[in-house]
Amino acid sequence: MTAALIIEPRDRTETRRLVAVQREPDVIALAREGDAQALAELFDTTVTQVYGYAFDATHKAREAERITDAVVQRLPRVLRRQRWESKEALQSQLMSIARAEVGVYNRRQLRAESRRELRAWTRHLVLAASAMATIVYAGVLAL
C-alpha cells in the first residue's frame, strides 16, 4: 500500500508556488519543443541571476550583457541535451555556463594586461638602450 502525500496550500502565494513546482517539468518540456512562452518563462527566471553574477564578476555592464547573451543563446541547446527535472537543475547548468564565460573574460583580460606590460617593458628597454648608447657615444667623443 502506497501513501500519497497531499499538500494543502495555506494562502494564494503558496498555491501559486505549488502550481509552479508541479508545472516545472511541463514548462521545461514545452521549452524543449520550442514553445516561445515556455522559453520566455525560463529566460525570465534565469536572466537576472546570470546577469547579476556576471556583473559582480566583471564589474562591467557591457561584459555582463555579453555573458548573459551567450548563456541565453545556449539555453535551447542545453534544454535539448538533457532531460531536466526542475528549473533549479537547469539554472545550475546555466550558471556553470556563466562561470565558464566569466573565466574566458578573465583570461582575455589577463592576456591584454600582459601585452600592455610587455609593451611598457619594451619601451623602457628601448629608452635604457638609447641612454646607454648616448653615454657610450659621449665617452668616445671625450677621448
C-alpha positions as a LaTeX table, in Angstrom:
\begin{tabular}{lrrr}
\hline
Residue & $x$ (\AA) & $y$ (\AA) & $z$ (\AA) \\
\hline
Met1 & 0.00 & 0.00 & 0.00 \\
Thr2 & 1.43 & 3.37 & $-1.05$ \\
Ala3 & 0.62 & 6.51 & 0.88 \\
Ala4 & 0.19 & 9.69 & $-1.12$ \\
Leu5 & 1.30 & 12.96 & 0.32 \\
Ile6 & $-1.37$ & 15.62 & $-0.10$ \\
Ile7 & $-0.27$ & 19.18 & 0.42 \\
Glu8 & $-2.91$ & 21.73 & 1.24 \\
Pro9 & $-1.85$ & 25.31 & 0.48 \\
Arg10 & $-2.37$ & 27.87 & 3.23 \\
Asp11 & $-2.65$ & 31.00 & 1.09 \\
Arg12 & $-2.57$ & 32.23 & $-2.53$ \\
Thr13 & 1.21 & 32.63 & $-2.65$ \\
Glu14 & 1.73 & 29.08 & $-1.54$ \\
Thr15 & $-0.88$ & 27.89 & $-4.06$ \\
Arg16 & 0.97 & 29.65 & $-6.89$ \\
Arg17 & 4.27 & 28.20 & $-5.73$ \\
Leu18 & 2.86 & 24.67 & $-5.59$ \\
Val19 & 1.34 & 25.03 & $-9.06$ \\
Ala20 & 4.65 & 26.36 & $-10.39$ \\
Val21 & 6.60 & 23.44 & $-8.87$ \\
Gln22 & 4.13 & 20.96 & $-10.34$ \\
Arg23 & 4.38 & 22.69 & $-13.73$ \\
Glu24 & 8.20 & 22.84 & $-13.92$ \\
Pro25 & 8.70 & 19.66 & $-15.94$ \\
Asp26 & 5.88 & 20.76 & $-18.24$ \\
Val27 & 7.45 & 24.18 & $-18.81$ \\
Ile28 & 10.82 & 22.60 & $-19.48$ \\
Ala29 & 9.29 & 20.07 & $-21.88$ \\
Leu30 & 7.41 & 22.82 & $-23.74$ \\
Ala31 & 10.56 & 24.93 & $-23.94$ \\
Arg32 & 12.47 & 21.94 & $-25.29$ \\
Glu33 & 9.87 & 21.67 & $-28.05$ \\
Gly34 & 10.34 & 25.35 & $-28.90$ \\
Asp35 & 7.33 & 26.94 & $-27.18$ \\
Ala36 & 8.13 & 30.65 & $-27.08$ \\
Gln37 & 6.13 & 31.32 & $-23.89$ \\
Ala38 & 7.85 & 28.49 & $-22.01$ \\
Leu39 & 11.27 & 29.69 & $-23.21$ \\
Ala40 & 10.37 & 33.22 & $-22.09$ \\
Glu41 & 9.38 & 31.91 & $-18.65$ \\
Leu42 & 12.68 & 30.05 & $-18.27$ \\
Phe43 & 14.53 & 33.10 & $-19.58$ \\
Asp44 & 12.82 & 35.38 & $-17.05$ \\
Thr45 & 13.71 & 33.13 & $-14.13$ \\
Thr46 & 17.40 & 32.86 & $-15.03$ \\
Val47 & 18.43 & 36.08 & $-16.77$ \\
Thr48 & 18.58 & 38.27 & $-13.65$ \\
Gln49 & 20.57 & 35.65 & $-11.76$ \\
Val50 & 23.05 & 35.22 & $-14.63$ \\
Tyr51 & 23.37 & 38.97 & $-15.22$ \\
Gly52 & 23.89 & 39.66 & $-11.50$ \\
Tyr53 & 26.63 & 37.06 & $-11.29$ \\
Ala54 & 28.32 & 38.30 & $-14.47$ \\
Phe55 & 28.20 & 41.93 & $-13.33$ \\
Asp56 & 29.60 & 41.05 & $-9.89$ \\
Ala57 & 32.43 & 39.10 & $-11.51$ \\
Thr58 & 33.37 & 41.63 & $-14.22$ \\
His59 & 32.21 & 44.99 & $-12.79$ \\
Lys60 & 31.29 & 45.99 & $-16.35$ \\
Ala61 & 27.74 & 46.23 & $-17.66$ \\
Arg62 & 28.74 & 45.58 & $-21.27$ \\
Glu63 & 30.60 & 42.38 & $-20.36$ \\
Ala64 & 27.75 & 41.25 & $-18.10$ \\
Glu65 & 25.34 & 41.75 & $-21.01$ \\
Arg66 & 27.65 & 39.83 & $-23.36$ \\
Ile67 & 27.95 & 36.93 & $-20.92$ \\
Thr68 & 24.20 & 36.89 & $-20.30$ \\
Asp69 & 23.58 & 36.90 & $-24.04$ \\
Ala70 & 25.97 & 33.98 & $-24.52$ \\
Val71 & 24.17 & 31.99 & $-21.82$ \\
Val72 & 20.72 & 32.77 & $-23.22$ \\
Gln73 & 21.81 & 31.76 & $-26.73$ \\
Arg74 & 22.86 & 28.37 & $-25.35$ \\
Leu75 & 19.56 & 27.83 & $-23.49$ \\
Pro76 & 17.78 & 25.90 & $-26.32$ \\
Arg77 & 20.84 & 23.68 & $-26.84$ \\
Val78 & 21.09 & 22.97 & $-23.10$ \\
Leu79 & 17.40 & 22.09 & $-22.99$ \\
Arg80 & 17.74 & 19.56 & $-25.82$ \\
Arg81 & 20.91 & 17.96 & $-24.47$ \\
Gln82 & 19.49 & 16.56 & $-21.24$ \\
Arg83 & 16.14 & 15.85 & $-19.60$ \\
Trp84 & 15.82 & 18.45 & $-16.84$ \\
Glu85 & 13.53 & 17.65 & $-13.92$ \\
Ser86 & 13.48 & 21.11 & $-12.33$ \\
Lys87 & 14.24 & 24.74 & $-13.03$ \\
Glu88 & 16.86 & 24.68 & $-10.28$ \\
Ala89 & 18.85 & 21.98 & $-12.06$ \\
Leu90 & 18.59 & 23.91 & $-15.32$ \\
Gln91 & 19.57 & 27.17 & $-13.61$ \\
Ser92 & 22.56 & 25.44 & $-12.06$ \\
Gln93 & 23.73 & 24.34 & $-15.51$ \\
Leu94 & 23.21 & 27.85 & $-16.91$ \\
Met95 & 25.20 & 29.33 & $-14.02$ \\
Ser96 & 28.00 & 26.88 & $-14.82$ \\
Ile97 & 27.98 & 28.22 & $-18.37$ \\
Ala98 & 28.07 & 31.78 & $-16.99$ \\
Arg99 & 31.07 & 30.88 & $-14.79$ \\
Ala100 & 32.86 & 29.48 & $-17.83$ \\
Glu101 & 32.13 & 32.67 & $-19.79$ \\
Val102 & 33.48 & 34.77 & $-16.90$ \\
Gly103 & 36.61 & 32.61 & $-16.98$ \\
Val104 & 37.01 & 33.35 & $-20.69$ \\
Tyr105 & 36.60 & 37.07 & $-19.94$ \\
Asn106 & 39.21 & 36.92 & $-17.14$ \\
Arg107 & 41.74 & 35.09 & $-19.34$ \\
Arg108 & 41.19 & 37.65 & $-22.11$ \\
Gln109 & 41.76 & 40.47 & $-19.61$ \\
Leu110 & 44.96 & 38.86 & $-18.33$ \\
Arg111 & 46.31 & 38.45 & $-21.86$ \\
Ala112 & 45.52 & 42.08 & $-22.66$ \\
Glu113 & 47.20 & 43.21 & $-19.42$ \\
Ser114 & 50.25 & 41.06 & $-20.18$ \\
Arg115 & 50.53 & 42.63 & $-23.64$ \\
Arg116 & 50.33 & 46.12 & $-22.12$ \\
Glu117 & 53.04 & 45.27 & $-19.59$ \\
Leu118 & 55.22 & 43.78 & $-22.33$ \\
Arg119 & 54.86 & 46.95 & $-24.42$ \\
Ala120 & 55.75 & 49.10 & $-21.39$ \\
Trp121 & 58.85 & 47.00 & $-20.65$ \\
Thr122 & 59.86 & 47.12 & $-24.32$ \\
Arg123 & 59.61 & 50.92 & $-24.29$ \\
His124 & 61.60 & 51.02 & $-21.06$ \\
Leu125 & 64.33 & 48.80 & $-22.52$ \\
Val126 & 64.50 & 50.86 & $-25.73$ \\
Leu127 & 64.86 & 54.06 & $-23.71$ \\
Ala128 & 67.50 & 52.47 & $-21.48$ \\
Ala129 & 69.41 & 51.22 & $-24.53$ \\
Ser130 & 69.18 & 54.64 & $-26.10$ \\
Ala131 & 70.51 & 56.27 & $-22.94$ \\
Met132 & 73.38 & 53.77 & $-22.79$ \\
Ala133 & 74.23 & 54.44 & $-26.43$ \\
Thr134 & 74.27 & 58.18 & $-25.72$ \\
Ile135 & 76.59 & 57.70 & $-22.75$ \\
Val136 & 78.95 & 55.46 & $-24.75$ \\
Tyr137 & 78.94 & 57.90 & $-27.68$ \\
Ala138 & 79.67 & 60.81 & $-25.33$ \\
Gly139 & 82.52 & 58.81 & $-23.76$ \\
Val140 & 84.02 & 58.09 & $-27.18$ \\
Leu141 & 83.88 & 61.77 & $-28.11$ \\
Ala142 & 85.59 & 62.70 & $-24.83$ \\
Leu143 & 88.60 & 60.55 & $-25.70$ \\
\hline
\end{tabular}
